[in-house]
Amino acid sequence: MFVEAAQAPEVVGAQLQANAARIAELAARLRSQPPRAVVTCARGSSDHAATFARYLIETRLGVLTSSAAPSVSSVYDAAPDLAGTVMLAISQSGASPDLLAVVTRARAAGARIVALVNAPASPLADLADDLIPLHAAPERSVAATKSFIASLSAIAHLVASWSADAALEAALMQSPQLLQRAWELDWSGALPPLLDANNLYVIGRGVGLAIAQEAALKFKETCGLHAEAVSAAELRHGPMALVRADFPLLLFAQHDESHAGVAQLADDLVGHGARVLLAGASVAHTIELPTTATHPVIEPLLLAQSFYRMANALALSRGYDPDQPPHLNKITETL
C-alpha cells in the first residue's frame, strides 16, 4: 500500500499526457452532443470517485448526474430508459459481474458508455464506446490507492476539457508535483487519537465528500476501525447524537463554497468536547493536519494522498497488514 500510494504523482503525470488526445476528442463530442444526464456506475473506491464526478459535473456543467444501482439490473432484471444519456463506468479491474450487467443493459437502453478503467484489456473496456485508461499500472495491495487518485484525475481532466475550464486544466497539470508534496506532509499527529479508537466519523462536503467516503472505507479495510462517512450538512441531523466527549472525527475541507461551513462545524464539534482532526482549515483546539492549498477541485486529490500515508502507518500501528485485509480480494465479484 505504501509503495503503490507513493506512485500516484508519477501515475497522474503519465495519465495526463497519455490521455490528452482522447479526452479532448470526447469532450468535443460531449459539447456538440450534450447528454440529457450522466449516470455513474461503480463499486467500492470507484464509487467514491463517482461521487467526485457527480459534484464536478453538476456544478461545472449543470448536467444532472445520478448513480446507478447495480442491483436494478443484476438482481431485479430491470432496464431504465437511458436514451440520450452517458454512463460513466469506473472500475479498476473492469471485471465485476454486476457492473458489467449494468453496462450491458445501459447500452441496450440507449446510453453511451464512457469507461474509466485500469485494465484496458478487460470486459468493461470491450463494452465501452469511449475508453479512458487510468494508467495506474498493476496494483497488488487489496486497498486501492493510486488507482483511486488516478480515477479522480481522469474525471477532473474530462470535466476540465468538457467545460473548457482553463484554470482547472492548468491546475491539473501541476497536480503531479502537488501530489508529491502532499505525500511528504506529516500527518503523524492523527495517530495517537486513532490508535485505540473503535469508531469515528469522517466528514466532507461537496467534492470533498468523496474523500471522506474513501477514508472511511480505508479505515475499515486496512485499520480494523469502524468509520462512517457523513456529509458536513447531514452530521447536524441524526448522526450528531453520537458525538460525545473525546469522540473522534476527521474533517476534510477544500477551499470552495463549502469551506466556511466545514470550519464552523469543526468549531462546533470542539465545543461538544469531540476530538477533531482537521485537514484543510485552521480552527482552534483541533488537531490540524498540514495541507497544500491549490485549486479546490485538485485539493481533494492531495487530501487523499496525504491520508493514504497516514492510514498505512495507522494500520501497522494497530497490528494490521494493510495489503491483506481479512475476507477481501482485489477483485470483488458481486453478482
C-alpha positions as CSV (number, residue, x, y, z in Angstrom):
1,M,0.0,0.0,0.0
2,F,2.8,2.4,1.0
3,V,4.8,1.8,-2.2
4,E,1.7,2.0,-4.5
5,A,0.3,5.1,-3.0
6,A,3.7,6.8,-3.3
7,Q,3.5,6.2,-7.1
8,A,0.4,8.4,-7.5
9,P,2.3,11.5,-8.7
10,E,4.1,9.6,-11.4
11,V,0.8,7.8,-12.4
12,V,-1.1,11.1,-12.7
13,G,1.7,12.7,-14.7
14,A,1.8,9.8,-17.2
15,Q,-2.0,9.7,-17.4
16,L,-2.4,13.4,-18.2
17,Q,0.0,13.0,-21.1
18,A,-1.3,9.7,-22.4
19,N,-5.0,10.6,-22.3
20,A,-4.8,14.2,-23.6
21,A,-5.9,13.5,-27.2
22,R,-8.7,11.0,-26.4
23,I,-10.1,13.2,-23.7
24,A,-10.1,16.3,-25.9
25,E,-11.9,14.3,-28.6
26,L,-14.5,13.0,-26.1
27,A,-15.0,16.5,-24.6
28,A,-15.6,18.0,-28.0
29,R,-18.3,15.3,-28.7
30,L,-20.0,16.0,-25.4
31,R,-20.1,19.7,-26.1
32,S,-21.6,19.2,-29.6
33,Q,-24.0,16.5,-28.4
34,P,-24.8,17.2,-24.7
35,P,-26.3,14.2,-22.8
36,R,-29.6,14.7,-21.1
37,A,-28.0,13.2,-18.0
38,V,-24.9,11.3,-16.8
39,V,-25.3,8.0,-14.9
40,T,-22.4,6.7,-12.9
41,C,-21.7,3.0,-12.3
42,A,-19.1,1.8,-9.8
43,R,-18.4,-0.1,-6.6
44,G,-16.1,0.5,-3.6
45,S,-13.4,3.1,-4.1
46,S,-14.5,3.6,-7.7
47,D,-18.0,4.6,-6.4
48,H,-16.3,7.2,-4.2
49,A,-14.7,8.5,-7.4
50,A,-18.2,8.6,-8.9
51,T,-19.3,10.9,-6.0
52,F,-16.5,13.2,-7.0
53,A,-17.7,13.0,-10.7
54,R,-21.3,13.9,-9.7
55,Y,-20.3,17.0,-7.8
56,L,-18.0,18.2,-10.6
57,I,-20.3,17.5,-13.5
58,E,-23.3,19.1,-11.8
59,T,-21.5,22.2,-10.5
60,R,-19.2,22.8,-13.5
61,L,-21.5,21.7,-16.4
62,G,-25.1,21.8,-14.9
63,V,-25.8,18.2,-16.2
64,L,-27.9,16.1,-14.0
65,T,-25.8,13.2,-12.6
66,S,-27.0,10.2,-10.7
67,S,-25.6,6.9,-9.5
68,A,-26.9,3.6,-11.0
69,A,-28.0,1.0,-8.5
70,P,-26.3,-2.2,-9.9
71,S,-28.9,-4.5,-8.3
72,V,-31.6,-2.9,-10.6
73,S,-30.0,-4.9,-13.4
74,S,-28.2,-7.7,-11.8
75,V,-30.9,-8.7,-9.3
76,Y,-34.2,-7.2,-10.4
77,D,-33.6,-7.6,-14.1
78,A,-34.9,-4.2,-14.8
79,A,-33.8,-1.7,-17.5
80,P,-34.5,2.0,-17.1
81,D,-34.7,4.1,-20.3
82,L,-31.3,5.7,-20.7
83,A,-31.7,7.1,-24.2
84,G,-29.6,10.2,-24.7
85,T,-27.5,9.7,-21.5
86,V,-23.9,9.0,-20.9
87,M,-23.0,6.2,-18.5
88,L,-19.7,6.8,-16.7
89,A,-18.5,3.4,-15.6
90,I,-15.5,3.4,-13.2
91,S,-13.5,0.3,-12.3
92,Q,-10.0,-0.9,-11.5
93,S,-10.4,-4.4,-12.9
94,G,-13.3,-3.9,-15.4
95,A,-14.4,-7.4,-14.5
96,S,-17.1,-7.2,-11.8
97,P,-20.2,-9.2,-13.0
98,D,-22.8,-6.8,-11.6
99,L,-21.1,-3.7,-13.1
100,L,-20.8,-5.5,-16.5
101,A,-24.5,-6.4,-16.3
102,V,-25.4,-2.7,-15.7
103,V,-23.3,-1.5,-18.5
104,T,-24.6,-4.1,-20.9
105,R,-28.2,-3.2,-20.2
106,A,-27.4,0.5,-20.3
107,R,-26.0,0.2,-23.8
108,A,-29.1,-1.7,-24.9
109,A,-31.2,1.1,-23.3
110,G,-29.6,3.8,-25.3
111,A,-26.7,5.0,-23.1
112,R,-23.3,5.9,-24.5
113,I,-20.7,4.1,-22.3
114,V,-17.6,6.0,-21.1
115,A,-15.3,3.7,-19.2
116,L,-12.6,4.7,-16.8
117,V,-10.7,1.5,-16.2
118,N,-7.3,0.5,-15.1
119,A,-7.3,-2.7,-17.1
120,P,-7.7,-1.7,-20.8
121,A,-7.8,-5.4,-21.8
122,S,-11.0,-6.1,-19.8
123,P,-14.7,-6.9,-20.4
124,L,-15.6,-3.4,-19.4
125,A,-13.2,-1.8,-21.8
126,D,-14.6,-4.0,-24.6
127,L,-18.1,-2.7,-23.8
128,A,-17.1,1.0,-23.9
129,D,-17.9,3.5,-26.6
130,D,-15.2,5.7,-25.2
131,L,-12.3,4.3,-23.1
132,I,-10.3,6.4,-20.7
133,P,-7.5,4.2,-19.3
134,L,-6.4,5.1,-15.8
135,H,-2.7,4.2,-16.5
136,A,-2.2,3.3,-12.8
137,A,-0.3,0.0,-13.7
138,P,-0.8,-3.1,-11.6
139,E,-2.0,-2.6,-8.0
140,R,-1.2,-5.6,-5.8
141,S,-2.5,-4.3,-2.5
142,V,-6.2,-5.1,-1.9
143,A,-6.6,-1.5,-0.8
144,A,-6.9,0.8,-3.8
145,T,-4.8,3.9,-3.6
146,K,-3.0,5.1,-6.8
147,S,-5.9,3.8,-8.9
148,F,-8.4,5.9,-6.9
149,I,-6.3,9.0,-7.3
150,A,-5.9,8.2,-11.0
151,S,-9.7,7.9,-11.2
152,L,-10.1,11.4,-9.7
153,S,-7.5,12.9,-12.0
154,A,-9.1,11.3,-15.1
155,I,-12.5,12.7,-14.0
156,A,-11.1,16.2,-13.4
157,H,-9.3,16.0,-16.8
158,L,-12.6,15.1,-18.6
159,V,-14.6,17.8,-16.8
160,A,-12.0,20.5,-17.3
161,S,-11.8,19.7,-21.1
162,W,-15.6,19.3,-21.4
163,S,-16.3,22.6,-19.7
164,A,-13.3,24.4,-21.3
165,D,-12.1,25.4,-17.9
166,A,-8.6,26.7,-18.5
167,A,-7.9,27.4,-14.8
168,L,-8.8,23.8,-13.8
169,E,-6.7,22.4,-16.7
170,A,-3.7,24.5,-15.6
171,A,-4.1,23.4,-12.0
172,L,-4.4,19.7,-13.1
173,M,-1.1,19.9,-15.0
174,Q,0.5,21.0,-11.7
175,S,-1.1,18.1,-9.7
176,P,1.8,15.6,-10.0
177,Q,4.2,17.9,-8.2
178,L,1.5,18.8,-5.7
179,L,0.7,15.1,-5.0
180,Q,4.4,14.6,-4.3
181,R,4.3,17.4,-1.8
182,A,1.2,16.1,-0.2
183,W,2.8,12.6,0.2
184,E,5.6,14.2,2.2
185,L,3.4,16.1,4.6
186,D,3.5,14.9,8.2
187,W,0.1,13.6,9.4
188,S,1.5,11.6,12.3
189,G,-0.5,13.8,14.6
190,A,-3.5,11.8,13.6
191,L,-2.1,8.5,15.0
192,P,-2.4,9.0,18.8
193,P,-6.1,9.8,18.9
194,L,-6.9,6.9,16.5
195,L,-4.6,4.2,17.8
196,D,-7.1,2.8,20.3
197,A,-10.3,4.2,18.7
198,N,-13.3,1.9,17.9
199,N,-15.5,4.3,15.9
200,L,-15.2,7.6,14.2
201,Y,-17.0,9.9,11.7
202,V,-15.2,11.1,8.6
203,I,-16.6,14.3,7.3
204,G,-16.5,16.1,3.9
205,R,-18.8,18.2,1.7
206,G,-19.1,18.8,-2.0
207,V,-16.2,17.3,-4.0
208,G,-14.6,16.5,-0.6
209,L,-17.3,14.1,0.4
210,A,-15.7,11.6,-2.0
211,I,-12.5,11.7,0.1
212,A,-14.5,11.2,3.3
213,Q,-16.1,8.1,1.8
214,E,-12.8,6.8,0.7
215,A,-11.1,7.5,4.0
216,A,-13.9,5.7,5.9
217,L,-13.5,2.6,3.7
218,K,-9.8,2.6,4.2
219,F,-10.1,2.9,8.0
220,K,-12.4,-0.2,7.9
221,E,-10.4,-2.4,5.5
222,T,-6.9,-1.6,6.5
223,C,-7.1,-0.5,10.1
224,G,-9.9,-2.6,11.5
225,L,-11.5,0.7,12.6
226,H,-15.2,1.3,12.1
227,A,-15.7,4.6,10.4
228,E,-18.7,6.2,8.8
229,A,-18.5,8.9,6.1
230,V,-21.0,11.7,6.6
231,S,-21.7,15.0,4.8
232,A,-20.9,18.0,6.9
233,A,-24.5,19.0,6.4
234,E,-26.0,15.6,7.3
235,L,-24.0,15.3,10.5
236,R,-26.1,18.1,12.0
237,H,-29.1,15.9,11.8
238,G,-29.3,12.4,13.4
239,P,-25.6,11.5,13.4
240,M,-24.7,14.3,15.8
241,A,-26.5,12.5,18.6
242,L,-23.4,10.1,18.8
243,V,-20.9,12.9,19.3
244,R,-19.7,12.9,22.9
245,A,-16.6,13.9,24.8
246,D,-13.5,12.6,23.0
247,F,-15.5,11.1,20.1
248,P,-13.0,11.2,17.2
249,L,-13.9,12.9,13.9
250,L,-11.7,13.5,10.8
251,L,-12.8,16.5,8.7
252,F,-11.7,17.3,5.2
253,A,-12.1,20.8,3.9
254,Q,-11.3,22.3,0.4
255,H,-11.2,26.0,-0.4
256,D,-14.5,26.3,-2.2
257,E,-18.1,27.4,-1.2
258,S,-18.2,24.6,1.4
259,H,-15.1,25.7,3.3
260,A,-16.7,28.1,5.8
261,G,-19.4,25.6,6.7
262,V,-16.9,22.8,7.4
263,A,-14.7,25.1,9.5
264,Q,-17.7,26.2,11.5
265,L,-18.7,22.6,12.1
266,A,-15.2,21.8,13.4
267,D,-15.5,24.7,15.8
268,D,-19.0,23.4,17.0
269,L,-17.6,19.9,17.4
270,V,-14.8,21.2,19.6
271,G,-17.5,22.9,21.7
272,H,-19.1,19.5,22.2
273,G,-15.9,18.1,23.5
274,A,-15.2,15.9,20.5
275,R,-11.6,15.1,19.4
276,V,-11.4,16.8,16.0
277,L,-8.8,16.1,13.4
278,L,-8.9,18.7,10.7
279,A,-7.3,18.8,7.2
280,G,-7.7,21.9,5.0
281,A,-8.7,24.5,7.6
282,S,-7.5,26.2,10.8
283,V,-9.7,26.0,13.9
284,A,-8.6,26.4,17.5
285,H,-8.3,23.3,19.7
286,T,-8.4,20.9,16.7
287,I,-5.6,18.6,15.6
288,E,-4.6,20.3,12.4
289,L,-3.2,18.2,9.6
290,P,-1.0,20.0,7.1
291,T,-2.2,20.6,3.6
292,T,-1.3,22.5,0.5
293,A,-3.8,25.0,-0.9
294,T,-4.5,25.0,-4.6
295,H,-7.5,24.8,-7.0
296,P,-10.4,23.5,-4.9
297,V,-11.0,20.6,-7.4
298,I,-7.4,19.4,-7.0
299,E,-7.3,19.7,-3.2
300,P,-9.3,16.5,-2.7
301,L,-6.7,14.5,-4.6
302,L,-4.0,15.9,-2.3
303,L,-6.0,15.2,0.8
304,A,-6.4,11.6,-0.3
305,Q,-2.7,11.3,-1.0
306,S,-1.7,12.5,2.5
307,F,-4.4,10.4,4.1
308,Y,-3.1,7.2,2.5
309,R,0.3,7.6,4.0
310,M,-1.2,8.1,7.4
311,A,-3.7,5.2,7.1
312,N,-0.8,2.9,6.2
313,A,1.0,3.9,9.3
314,L,-2.1,3.6,11.5
315,A,-2.8,0.1,10.2
316,L,0.7,-1.0,11.1
317,S,0.5,0.6,14.5
318,R,-2.8,-1.2,15.2
319,G,-1.3,-4.5,14.2
320,Y,-2.9,-4.9,10.8
321,D,-1.5,-5.8,7.4
322,P,-2.9,-3.1,5.1
323,D,-2.1,-5.1,2.0
324,Q,-4.1,-8.2,3.0
325,P,-7.4,-7.2,4.8
326,P,-9.3,-10.1,6.2
327,H,-12.1,-11.6,4.0
328,L,-11.3,-9.4,1.0
329,N,-9.9,-9.9,-2.5
330,K,-8.6,-7.5,-5.1
331,I,-11.4,-8.2,-7.5
332,T,-14.8,-8.4,-5.9
333,E,-17.2,-10.4,-8.0
334,T,-20.5,-9.1,-6.8
335,L,-23.5,-10.8,-8.5
